[in-house]
């Protein structure tokens, strides 16, 4: 099972970075391949993605969410994957966002991509777009401060 681990430092307070990350429906604005995300309940999201010409739809459950610390998820149907995003206060105005994603490769293209590190590069580029998105705004588009355990 391939694993991607990437991080980026963003020049916003930890609350701002965390609050934006909880706005799952904005993910298509900075995550390539994510066509749309719908927040169905506090703990369930529905995703439509297109990666390498392959369109997929799946539901993902939020398994843990602690304000300003972490958001973890796992798929509940479709492609098997899960992950966690953690938020680390480096200074009052700088936050390290760390992402770990684990998934089952299905197609030969996905297996080849994992072997050459294409997935790592994609997550790194997406984190760069998140940095540009949140720093250019200077504030989050919304926030959900509830907890999931």
C-alpha positions, 0 to 999 in steps of 0.5 A: 500500500503506497504512502505519501507524506508531505508538508508545507509551511504556510504564513497564516496562524494555525487556526486559519490553516485548520479552519480552511482545511475543514472547508472540504467543498473548496478543495477543487480550488487547490487540489488537482483532480478533485472535481467536487466535494460535498459535505453530507454530514459533520462526519461524511463527505462525497467526492468526485475526482478525475485522475489520469483520465479515470473518474471516480466517486466515493464517500469518505468518513471523517474519523477524527477531527480536533480543532487546530490539530488534526483531521483524519479520514478513510474511504467507506466505498470505492477506492480504499484510502485514508489519511491524516492532516496535522497542523503545527504552530511554528510561530504566531503567524506560521503553520506547518501542514503535514499530510499522510495518505495511504491508498490501494493502487488499482490500475497499472497506471496507478501502480506505475505512478506510485513507483516513480513518485508521481503521487508524492509530487502531486500532493506536494503541488497541491499543498503549494496551491493550498499555501497560495490560496490561503496566503493570498486570502489571508483568512479562511472561507469558513470554519467548522470547530466541532470535534469528531472522535 
